[in-house]
Amino acid sequence: VARDGEENEDEGHQDAAPAAALFAAKRRQPQTDLDREVLRVEKKVREVEKLKQRQADGESLENNQLAKIAKGDELGAKLAELHSQQSRQDEERNWNAKEEVPDAQERQERPSGA
């Protein structure tokens, strides 16, 4: 028989877990088409890794699963290219953000009406 305090404590943990998961999911939402493409390819790479592990464990795979494994190297190369594009995009965003800061400071320093 559980005590009242224990029941409330368990209920509190149950409420906190979905809230934390929701916060994490919102934080990871892709911002651009490139981000969404990276997520899609990463998912495919994870699926290939799981299939490789199942095959290594001695499980027989279907032809479509074997075909997916065969595309693994191609997916890895595509993912590397997408990450490279993301890096260039991030650098461009950072560069643009740095250029905007002096303009904002300049506007604040100028007297209004000038």
CYANA upper distance limits for C-alpha pairs under 8 A (distance plus 0.5 A):
  2 ALA  CA      6 GLU  CA      6.86
  2 ALA  CA      7 GLU  CA      7.24
  3 ARG  CA      7 GLU  CA      7.01
  4 ASP  CA      8 ASN  CA      6.87
  5 GLY  CA      9 GLU  CA      6.69
  6 GLU  CA     10 ASP  CA      6.74
  7 GLU  CA     11 GLU  CA      6.70
  8 ASN  CA     12 GLY  CA      6.67
  9 GLU  CA     13 HIS  CA      7.03
 10 ASP  CA     14 GLN  CA      6.88
 11 GLU  CA     15 ASP  CA      6.92
 12 GLY  CA     16 ALA  CA      6.80
 13 HIS  CA     17 ALA  CA      6.78
 14 GLN  CA     18 PRO  CA      7.67
 15 ASP  CA     19 ALA  CA      7.22
 16 ALA  CA     20 ALA  CA      6.68
 17 ALA  CA     21 ALA  CA      6.71
 18 PRO  CA     22 LEU  CA      6.52
 19 ALA  CA     23 PHE  CA      6.70
 20 ALA  CA     24 ALA  CA      6.71
 21 ALA  CA     25 ALA  CA      6.62
 22 LEU  CA     26 LYS  CA      6.71
 23 PHE  CA     27 ARG  CA      6.72
 24 ALA  CA     28 ARG  CA      6.88
 25 ALA  CA     29 GLN  CA      7.02
 30 PRO  CA     35 ASP  CA      5.64
 30 PRO  CA     36 ARG  CA      6.06
 31 GLN  CA     35 ASP  CA      6.71
 31 GLN  CA     36 ARG  CA      8.08
 32 THR  CA     36 ARG  CA      6.92
 33 ASP  CA     37 GLU  CA      6.68
 34 LEU  CA     38 VAL  CA      6.69
 34 LEU  CA     82 LEU  CA      7.86
 34 LEU  CA     86 GLN  CA      7.62
 35 ASP  CA     39 LEU  CA      6.82
 35 ASP  CA     86 GLN  CA      8.08
 36 ARG  CA     40 ARG  CA      6.77
 37 GLU  CA     41 VAL  CA      6.72
 37 GLU  CA     82 LEU  CA      8.39
 38 VAL  CA     42 GLU  CA      6.47
 38 VAL  CA     79 LEU  CA      7.14
 38 VAL  CA     82 LEU  CA      6.73
 38 VAL  CA     83 HIS  CA      7.83
 39 LEU  CA     43 LYS  CA      6.64
 40 ARG  CA     44 LYS  CA      6.94
 41 VAL  CA     45 VAL  CA      6.70
 41 VAL  CA     75 LEU  CA      7.27
 41 VAL  CA     78 LYS  CA      8.23
 41 VAL  CA     79 LEU  CA      6.77
 42 GLU  CA     46 ARG  CA      6.73
 42 GLU  CA     79 LEU  CA      7.49
 43 LYS  CA     47 GLU  CA      6.74
 44 LYS  CA     48 VAL  CA      6.73
 44 LYS  CA     75 LEU  CA      8.05
 45 VAL  CA     49 GLU  CA      6.74
 45 VAL  CA     72 GLY  CA      7.16
 45 VAL  CA     75 LEU  CA      6.97
 45 VAL  CA     76 GLY  CA      7.50
 46 ARG  CA     50 LYS  CA      6.74
 47 GLU  CA     51 LEU  CA      6.74
 48 VAL  CA     52 LYS  CA      6.61
 48 VAL  CA     68 LYS  CA      6.97
 48 VAL  CA     69 ILE  CA      5.89
 48 VAL  CA     72 GLY  CA      6.74
 49 GLU  CA     53 GLN  CA      6.72
 50 LYS  CA     54 ARG  CA      6.73
 51 LEU  CA     55 GLN  CA      6.62
 51 LEU  CA     61 LEU  CA      8.49
 51 LEU  CA     65 GLN  CA      7.59
 51 LEU  CA     69 ILE  CA      7.47
 52 LYS  CA     56 ALA  CA      6.57
 52 LYS  CA     69 ILE  CA      7.36
 53 GLN  CA     57 ASP  CA      6.62
 54 ARG  CA     58 GLY  CA      7.15
 54 ARG  CA     59 GLU  CA      6.09
 55 GLN  CA     59 GLU  CA      5.58
 55 GLN  CA     60 SER  CA      6.88
 55 GLN  CA     61 LEU  CA      7.32
 61 LEU  CA     65 GLN  CA      6.46
 61 LEU  CA     66 LEU  CA      6.94
 62 GLU  CA     66 LEU  CA      6.85
 63 ASN  CA     67 ALA  CA      6.66
 64 ASN  CA     68 LYS  CA      6.75
 65 GLN  CA     69 ILE  CA      6.87
 66 LEU  CA     70 ALA  CA      6.77
 67 ALA  CA     71 LYS  CA      7.04
 68 LYS  CA     72 GLY  CA      7.24
 71 LYS  CA     75 LEU  CA      6.69
 72 GLY  CA     76 GLY  CA      6.68
 73 ASP  CA     77 ALA  CA      6.77
 74 GLU  CA     78 LYS  CA      6.70
 75 LEU  CA     79 LEU  CA      6.52
 76 GLY  CA     80 ALA  CA      6.72
 77 ALA  CA     81 GLU  CA      6.81
 78 LYS  CA     82 LEU  CA      6.67
 79 LEU  CA     83 HIS  CA      6.62
 80 ALA  CA     84 SER  CA      6.72
 81 GLU  CA     85 GLN  CA      6.75
 82 LEU  CA     86 GLN  CA      6.65
 83 HIS  CA     87 SER  CA      6.70
 84 SER  CA     88 ARG  CA      6.87
 85 GLN  CA     89 GLN  CA      6.59
 86 GLN  CA     90 ASP  CA      6.52
 87 SER  CA     91 GLU  CA      6.64
 88 ARG  CA     92 GLU  CA      6.68
 89 GLN  CA     93 ARG  CA      6.71
 90 ASP  CA     94 ASN  CA      6.65
 91 GLU  CA     95 TRP  CA      6.55
 92 GLU  CA     96 ASN  CA      6.58
 93 ARG  CA     97 ALA  CA      6.56
 94 ASN  CA     98 LYS  CA      6.69
 95 TRP  CA     99 GLU  CA      6.87
 96 ASN  CA    100 GLU  CA      6.83
 97 ALA  CA    101 VAL  CA      7.04
 98 LYS  CA    102 PRO  CA      7.95
 99 GLU  CA    103 ASP  CA      7.66
100 GLU  CA    104 ALA  CA      6.90
101 VAL  CA    105 GLN  CA      6.75
102 PRO  CA    106 GLU  CA      6.39
103 ASP  CA    107 ARG  CA      6.76
104 ALA  CA    108 GLN  CA      6.91
105 GLN  CA    109 GLU  CA      6.74
106 GLU  CA    110 ARG  CA      6.79
110 ARG  CA    114 ALA  CA      7.33
